[in-house]
Each structure stands twice: as structure tokens, then as C-alpha cells.
Amino acid sequence: MNMSETIRRLRVEKKLTQEKLASMMGVTSQAVSKWERAEGFPDITLLPALAEALDCSTDELLGVKRRLSQEELDRIHLKTVEIIFGDQSEEALKNLHADEGLAYLREELKKHPTEWRIHHMLAGFLHLGGKGEAVYRERLEHYEYVRSHAPDISSRLEGIVGLVNTYAEAREYEKAEEAAKELPTTFLTYTEQARRFLRGDRLREHLRDMIITGVLAIREYTYQFTHGVYDVYLGKMDKSHSGTLDEQLALVELAVKCLVAMLSTGWGADWGVFAAIELWHGAELAMEGGRQELALEYIERSAELCRPTQGEATNAVGYHVEGALWSVVEDCTEVVIPSEKARECVCTMINNMENEPALADNPLRGLIDHPRWKAMKEELQSIEK
């Protein structure tokens, strides 16, 4: 395909008119038309800007190598998955063919050395090839290529995140921090800025999603603060950053209040499950700290989520988070708090704690003969009936 055909194909793919492309390049629409009819060519100084406008490389513009289509990339990805995971049966998953799959991807990269998406694909699959120095360095090489050569901001950010994660896994924390400095701050993102230009239902849905994301973030970070962050390199949890027991339990309370508040909005029954799990997490922390009565209180509070109840959403939210989400639910009058999923979750946790050998060392195992534990179990069984 010659340059004129390439310019036209990429312009159409980008849904740009000749006039729009001309405006972006600072030329006339007649000039663009001549380029596409092979009656003239862009000035060489315009090639980098033209490549950026058309989301391609200058090599592709000059016909050095055509960029692979999404369909071709999907085929490469699917074949890699088939080689590594086979038919995905239980037996196949026990005997992964990672080396063969990675070898296939490396061969594809030799054919298309400037295709940043294969670099990204290979970097993503390399974790299946082990954790040695050579694997880490190869991952860094491919993520660096994505960071430097991907044509759009979003894809370049994926390369940066890959660098941060790989450096962190290799315990090169200073390099991970340096790479992370290229990432946008919380306020320099579409998610944060969208509330300034979205309106109506789109704004309402966006704000709702932001609230949900925020609550889930509170739960996730609470868990990491109290339980630890998994250190991939060492293969264990790192609790060096955890606070005192009282600080940990205060965060558990915050997470539970936010989750119950979300449950009260009627936005889904899963919030009750999350709240129950968080309460059991708090119980485990309390038992580890020698506070059995508090641990039992947490377990009993998880059982309360299993009772079918009905109440005013605004009162529930106002009580649990001091009105922080009041404006979101002020138009609701009543909400039935879902309990079925929470009951299934708590009953499963009780059964596992009593019968699962892998949980023999869990501190909560020391509660299963306590009268309050047995009373809670009987109540849940009666609700289920």
C-alpha cells in the first residue's frame, strides 16, 4: 500500500474528514485531497505530526511496515492463549505450555518489531515464564517500548503502570516510584474532570460510579492497611505499614459504615456481602489482639445484615455516614435492604470456619464453641427455614 492509500485509509478509520485533517495539519483540504490521489506528498517536516494525527508511526506512513489490524492482533492473542492453556480443561491448566506460547509471541514480534501492541501482549504473558532476572528485564524492555511508542495517552499509561508493577515486584522500589511520577494525579484524569462537563443523566450515572468506586477503594485500602500488601517477590504478606489494632479497627468501622450506606441506597445486594466480609475481617483482627468480646460483636453484626428489613433510605444513610451521601438518595422514601446474599455469605463463612481444615489456625476457630456463636448460627438457620 502506497502513502496516498495509507493516508486515506487511516483518515477514514479515524473518522476524520479531509477538512478536519487539513485543519489539524495547518494545510488546505485541497492539499490533503492531492495527497490521497497521489498527486502530491506531504512535506517531510509534516510527517511526524501527520503520523500523530492519524494514530500511526512514520514507518507506516512511508510504507515500511503496515500496522496490524485489531483482527490480526486478536488472532495472535487467541493463538497464544491456545498454546499456553490448551483446551483450558483442569488437566491442561495443571500443565501450562508457557515457554511455547512465549516463543510464538517472540517470533511474531520479530515479524512486526514496531508493533507496540505485541510488545504489550508479550510483557503481559511473561509472568507465566517465571520470576528470574532475565524475565524481569524482558518485561521492563517491552513495557518501556509501550511507554515510548504507543500512539495514545491511555496505552502509554498502561506501559508506565507495567513498569511500576515490574519494578515493584523486583523490589526496585525507587525505580518504581520514579516511573509512577509520570502517571496523572487523581485530579488529572477523565474520571475527575468529567463532572465539569457532563450533564443530566450522564452526570448522575458518572457521580454514582465515582461514589461506588470510592467505597470499593475504602474497602480495598482498609484491607491492605490491616491485613498487609502481598509481596510478589517474596511470596508473602508485608504488614510493615500496618497501624495499631485500634487504628485498624477504626478503618474497618469506616469501611463497614460506607458499605452499609451503599446497601441502604438499594443499589445492589452485594454491598451486604462486602459488609459481612469486612465485619468478619474485623473479628479476626480483634481475636488476634485478644479481644474476644469485640470479635463476637463483629460476628453478630454480620448476622444482623441477614435479617429481612425495610426502612427509610435517607435515615439509614444519614445515620451511617453522617449525611455524606444524603443528596444521592434524598428522593428515595423506602428501600428494602437485600439480605439473601448476605445470609448465604455468612452461612458459608460459618460452615468453612467450623469444617475447613485449611482454617484450623484461624483465630476465629476459637469462637465456634462459644454460646453466642451457637446462638447466632441457630438464628440464621431459623431465618433460612
C-alpha positions in Angstrom: 0.0 0.0 0.0 1.5 3.4 -1.0 1.5 6.6 1.1 -1.6 8.0 -0.6 -3.7 4.9 0.1 -2.3 4.7 3.7 -3.3 8.3 4.4 -6.8 7.8 3.1 -7.3 4.5 5.0 -6.1 5.9 8.3 -8.1 9.1 7.9 -11.3 7.1 7.3 -10.5 4.8 10.2 -10.1 7.8 12.5 -13.4 9.2 11.1 -11.7 12.4 10.0 -12.9 14.5 7.1 -10.3 15.9 4.7 -11.2 19.4 6.1 -10.6 18.3 9.7 -7.2 16.6 8.9 -6.2 19.7 6.9 -7.1 21.9 9.9 -5.0 19.7 12.2 -2.0 19.9 9.8 -2.3 23.6 9.0 -2.8 22.9 5.3 -5.7 23.2 2.9 -8.2 20.5 2.3 -7.1 20.6 -1.4 -3.6 19.6 -0.2 -5.0 16.6 1.7 -7.0 15.6 -1.4 -3.8 15.7 -3.5 -2.0 13.5 -1.0 -4.8 10.9 -1.2 -4.8 11.0 -5.0 -1.0 10.6 -5.2 -0.8 14.0 -7.0 1.5 15.3 -4.3 3.1 14.3 -1.0 3.3 15.9 2.5 6.4 17.9 3.2 8.9 15.7 5.1 8.7 18.1 8.1 4.9 17.3 8.4 5.4 13.5 8.7 5.7 13.3 12.5 2.6 15.5 13.0 0.7 13.6 10.3 1.6 10.3 11.9 0.3 11.5 15.3 -2.9 12.8 13.8 -3.6 9.5 12.1 -2.5 7.4 15.1 0.3 5.6 13.3 4.1 5.6 13.0 6.0 7.4 10.4 7.2 4.0 9.2 3.7 3.0 8.5 3.1 6.3 6.6 6.1 5.6 4.4 5.0 2.1 3.8 7.9 0.5 5.7 5.5 -1.8 7.6 1.8 -1.8 7.9 0.3 -1.7 11.3 -1.6 -4.9 12.2 -5.3 -4.7 12.3 -7.2 -5.4 15.5 -8.5 -8.7 14.0 -4.9 -9.8 13.3 -3.9 -8.9 16.8 -6.9 -10.8 18.2 -5.8 -13.9 16.3 -2.3 -13.7 17.7 -3.6 -13.3 21.2 -6.0 -16.2 20.8 -3.3 -18.5 19.4 -1.0 -17.6 22.3 -3.8 -18.5 24.8 -4.5 -21.8 23.0 -0.8 -22.7 23.0 -0.3 -21.9 26.7 -3.6 -23.0 28.2 -4.7 -25.7 25.7 -8.4 -26.6 26.0 -8.5 -25.0 29.5 -9.5 -28.3 31.0 -8.4 -29.0 34.5 -5.6 -31.2 33.3 -4.4 -28.6 30.8 -4.4 -25.9 33.4 -2.1 -28.0 35.5 0.4 -28.3 32.7 0.8 -24.9 31.1 2.9 -24.6 28.0 4.2 -21.1 28.8 7.6 -21.5 27.1 5.9 -22.5 23.8 3.5 -19.6 23.9 6.1 -17.1 24.7 8.3 -18.4 21.9 5.4 -18.0 19.5 4.9 -14.4 20.6 8.6 -13.6 20.2 8.5 -14.9 16.7 5.5 -12.7 15.9 7.5 -9.7 17.4 10.4 -10.5 15.0 8.0 -10.2 12.1 6.4 -7.0 13.5 9.2 -5.3 15.6 7.4 -1.9 15.7 4.0 -3.2 16.7 3.7 -1.9 20.2 0.7 -4.0 21.0 2.6 -7.2 20.6 5.2 -5.8 23.0 2.4 -5.2 25.4 1.0 -8.6 24.9 4.3 -10.3 25.4 5.0 -8.3 28.6 1.7 -9.4 30.0 2.3 -13.1 29.3 5.9 -13.1 30.6 4.9 -13.5 34.2 4.0 -17.1 33.3 7.6 -17.7 32.4 8.9 -17.4 35.9 10.4 -14.6 38.1 14.1 -14.7 37.2 16.2 -11.7 36.5 16.0 -12.3 32.7 12.2 -12.4 32.8 12.0 -9.1 34.8 14.4 -7.3 32.4 12.5 -8.5 29.3 9.2 -7.3 30.8 10.8 -3.9 31.5 12.1 -3.7 27.9 8.6 -4.4 26.5 6.7 -2.1 28.8 9.3 0.7 28.1 8.6 0.2 24.4 4.9 0.6 25.0 5.5 3.7 27.1 7.7 5.3 24.4 5.9 4.2 21.2 2.2 3.7 21.9 0.3 6.4 19.9 -2.3 7.4 22.5 -2.1 8.5 26.2 -4.2 5.7 27.6 -1.9 3.0 26.0 1.2 4.8 27.1 -0.1 4.9 30.7 -0.5 1.1 30.5 3.2 0.9 29.7 4.0 3.1 32.7 1.8 1.0 35.0 3.5 -2.1 33.7 6.9 -0.6 34.6 5.8 0.4 38.1 4.4 -3.1 38.8 7.5 -4.9 37.4 10.0 -2.7 39.3 7.9 -3.2 42.5 7.9 -7.0 42.0 11.7 -6.9 41.6 11.8 -4.8 44.8 13.4 -1.9 42.9 11.1 0.5 44.8 12.9 3.7 44.0 12.7 3.0 40.2 9.0 2.1 40.7 8.4 5.4 42.4 10.3 7.3 39.7 8.2 5.6 36.9 5.0 6.3 38.8 5.7 10.0 38.8 4.8 10.0 35.1 1.2 8.9 36.0 -1.5 11.5 36.3 -2.6 12.7 39.7 -6.1 12.0 41.0 -7.3 15.3 39.6 -5.7 15.0 36.1 -8.0 12.2 34.9 -11.1 12.0 32.8 -12.9 10.5 35.8 -12.3 13.5 37.9 -12.8 16.2 35.2 -15.9 14.6 33.7 -18.1 16.1 36.4 -17.3 19.6 35.0 -18.8 18.9 31.5 -21.3 16.0 31.9 -25.0 17.0 32.5 -28.3 15.3 33.2 -28.5 11.5 33.4 -24.9 11.2 32.2 -23.6 13.2 35.1 -25.9 11.4 37.6 -24.5 8.0 36.4 -21.0 9.3 36.5 -21.3 10.5 40.0 -22.9 7.3 41.1 -20.0 5.3 39.6 -17.5 7.6 41.3 -19.2 7.0 44.7 -19.2 3.2 44.1 -15.5 3.3 43.1 -14.7 5.4 46.2 -16.4 3.0 48.6 -14.7 0.0 47.0 -11.4 1.8 47.3 -12.0 2.4 51.0 -12.7 -1.3 51.4 -9.6 -2.4 49.4 -7.2 0.1 51.2 -8.6 -0.8 54.6 -7.9 -4.5 53.9 -4.3 -3.6 52.8 -3.7 -1.4 55.8 -4.9 -4.0 58.3 -4.0 -7.3 56.6 -1.0 -6.3 54.5 0.1 -6.0 50.9 1.1 -9.1 49.1 4.8 -9.0 48.2 5.0 -10.9 44.9 8.8 -11.1 45.0 8.9 -12.7 48.5 5.6 -14.6 48.1 4.1 -13.4 51.4 2.2 -10.6 53.1 4.1 -7.4 54.1 2.5 -5.9 57.2 5.3 -3.4 58.0 3.0 -0.5 57.2 0.0 -1.6 59.4 -1.1 0.6 62.2 -2.1 -0.2 65.8 -5.1 -2.5 66.4 -7.3 0.5 67.3 -6.3 2.2 64.1 -7.0 -0.9 62.1 -10.4 -1.5 63.7 -11.3 2.2 63.2 -10.8 1.7 59.4 -12.8 -1.5 59.5 -15.7 0.5 61.1 -15.4 3.2 58.4 -15.5 0.6 55.6 -18.5 -1.2 57.2 -20.4 2.1 57.5 -19.8 3.1 53.9 -20.8 -0.4 52.7 -24.0 -0.5 54.7 -24.8 3.0 53.5 -24.4 1.8 49.9 -26.7 -1.2 50.8 -29.3 1.3 52.1 -29.4 3.1 48.7 -30.8 0.0 47.1 -28.0 -0.1 44.5 -27.4 -3.8 44.9 -27.3 -6.7 47.4 -23.6 -7.3 47.0 -22.9 -4.4 49.4 -24.3 -6.6 52.2 -21.9 -9.3 51.3 -19.0 -6.9 51.3 -20.1 -5.5 54.7 -20.4 -9.0 56.2 -16.9 -10.0 55.0 -15.4 -6.7 56.4 -17.1 -7.4 59.8 -15.5 -10.9 59.8 -12.2 -9.3 58.9 -12.7 -7.0 62.0 -13.5 -10.0 64.1 -10.3 -11.8 63.0 -8.2 -8.7 63.9 -10.0 -8.4 67.3 -9.2 -12.1 68.1 -5.6 -11.6 67.1 -5.5 -8.7 69.5 -7.0 -10.8 72.4 -10.4 -9.0 72.3 -12.8 -11.9 72.1 -16.0 -10.0 73.1 -15.4 -7.5 70.4 -14.8 -10.3 67.9 -18.1 -11.9 68.8 -19.8 -8.5 68.4 -18.5 -8.2 64.9 -19.7 -11.7 64.0 -23.2 -10.9 65.5 -23.3 -7.7 63.5 -22.7 -9.6 60.3 -25.7 -11.8 61.2 -27.8 -8.6 61.5 -27.3 -8.0 57.8 -29.1 -11.3 57.1 -32.4 -10.2 58.6 -35.0 -9.0 56.1 -35.6 -5.4 56.9 -37.2 -2.3 55.5 -36.7 1.3 56.3 -36.1 4.8 55.1 -33.0 5.1 52.9 -32.3 8.7 53.8 -32.4 7.9 57.5 -30.2 4.9 57.1 -27.6 6.7 55.0 -27.6 9.8 57.2 -27.1 7.7 60.3 -24.3 5.6 58.9 -22.1 8.2 57.1 -23.3 11.4 58.7 -25.1 12.6 55.6 -22.2 12.2 53.2 -24.4 10.5 50.6 -27.6 12.2 51.5 -28.0 14.1 48.2 -27.8 10.9 46.3 -30.8 9.2 47.9 -32.8 12.2 49.1 -35.6 11.4 46.6 -35.9 7.8 47.9 -38.6 7.1 50.5 -38.2 3.4 51.3 -35.8 0.7 50.4 -35.8 -3.0 51.1 -32.4 -3.9 52.3 -31.4 -7.2 50.5 -30.4 -10.0 52.9 -30.4 -13.2 50.9 -26.8 -12.8 49.5 -25.5 -11.7 52.9 -27.1 -14.7 54.6 -25.6 -17.1 52.1 -22.2 -15.4 52.6 -22.3 -15.5 56.4 -23.6 -19.1 56.5 -20.8 -20.1 54.1 -18.2 -18.4 56.3 -19.6 -20.1 59.5 -19.5 -23.5 57.7 -16.0 -23.0 56.5 -14.7 -21.8 59.9 -16.2 -24.9 61.6 -15.3 -27.5 59.0 -12.5 -26.4 56.7 -9.1 -27.9 57.7 -7.2 -25.1 56.0 -8.7 -22.7 58.6 -7.6 -24.7 61.6 -5.1 -21.9 62.6 -7.5 -19.1 62.1 -8.1 -17.2 65.3 -11.9 -17.2 64.8 -11.8 -21.0 65.2 -11.6 -20.3 68.9 -15.1 -18.9 68.9 -17.1 -21.8 67.4 -17.9 -23.4 70.8 -19.0 -20.1 72.4 -22.7 -19.8 73.3 -23.0 -16.5 71.4 -21.6 -18.2 68.2 -24.1 -21.0 68.5 -27.0 -18.7 69.1 -26.1 -16.7 66.0 -25.9 -19.8 64.0 -29.3 -21.1 65.2 -30.9 -17.7 64.4 -29.5 -17.8 60.8 -30.8 -21.3 60.3 -34.2 -20.3 61.5 -34.2 -17.4 59.0 -33.3 -19.7 56.2 -36.1 -22.0 57.1 
